[in-house]
Amino acid sequence: MSERGFRPLTIVAVFAGSLAMGLALMMWLLDSPRGAMAPAAIGGPFQLVDQNGSTVTAEKLQGKPTLLFFGYTHCPDICPTTLFDVSEVLRSLGKDADRVNAYFVSVDPERDSPAILKDYLSSFDPHLKGLTGDSGAVARMLAEFRVYAKKVPAKDGDYTMDHSAMVYLMDRSGHFVAPFKLDRKPDEAAADLKRYI
């Protein structure tokens, strides 16, 4: 099968996996007697490195609201589209963007080195940072944040990554608030985010 023929199947698989994981996550979060969310169930300690090789931990995110998106640089559609939307929100924040953390966390540490992340993120808002690390450290963070990610073999020994595609909003204390909605105007999303600064 040609690369052109393979791509629609990849898109459908990634979309279906992301939709299923998103629905499952929301049902899990709402599974309580009163239907209230359980913020403590998402997030936890981690130690990765950013695109400049600096260590980043959960503690370093505290003091600012944080947007987290998990993906990978070889992602054909969902990741660049989501990062573009996050960049638009950051631009709409103006100077307040300095008071927000925004991270793209790689689910593909095998290919996404700090240097690769740095080059990839140069196409987006400069406030958007990347995180990666060794496979064990990445796996631990994915588990803490209940992120689904699975390697999907492709032709010629290549592979793609099926992964959940939710943007996480964490408050200034590092607690999960809710999925952050990007399907609205950037200024509306920015106004919502400002409430957590």
C-alpha positions, 0 to 999 in steps of 0.5 A, a space after each residue: 500500500 502506498 503512503 498516500 493510501 495508508 495515511 487515511 487509515 492512520 488518521 481514522 485509527 488515531 481519531 477513533 482511538 483518541 475518541 474512545 480514550 477521551 470518552 472513557 476518561 470522562 466517564 471514569 472522571 464522572 464515576 462518583 455518587 454525585 457525578 463530580 470530577 475527581 481532580 486528584 485522580 489525574 497527574 502526579 510526580 514526573 521528571 523529564 527534560 525540555 527541548 533545551 535539556 533542562 530538567 522539568 518536574 511536577 513541582 516546577 509547573 506549580 505557581 502557574 496554570 498549565 496546559 499539557 498535550 501529549 503527542 509526538 513529532 511524527 504525528 500527521 494531523 492531530 498533533 500539529 493542529 492541536 499545537 497550532 490551536 494552543 499557540 493561538 490561545 497563547 497569542 491571544 493571552 498577550 503578556 499574560 502568556 508569560 504567566 501560563 505553562 504550556 507543554 507538548 509531552 512526547 509519547 514517542 521518546 524513541 524518536 523525540 529527542 530534545 533537539 528534535 522537539 526544539 526544531 519541531 516547536 520552532 513552528 509554534 508559539 515560543 511559550 510552548 515547550 516540549 518534554 521528553 525523556 527515557 522510555 521509563 520516565 515517559 511511561 511513568 508520566 503517561 501512567 500518572 496522567 492516564 494517557 493512552 499511547 501505543 506504537 502501531 507498526 507501519 510498512 518498512 519497519 516504521 511506526 506511528 503512535 496511537 494516543 489520546 488527544 486531550 489537552 489537560 488544564 492543571 491549576 496553579 497547584 498542579 491539580 487537574 481541572 478539566 479537559 481544556 476546550 479548543 473548539 472555540 475562538 482563541 480569545 474565548 479560550 484565552 479568557 477562560 484560561 485567565 481565570 486560573 492565573 
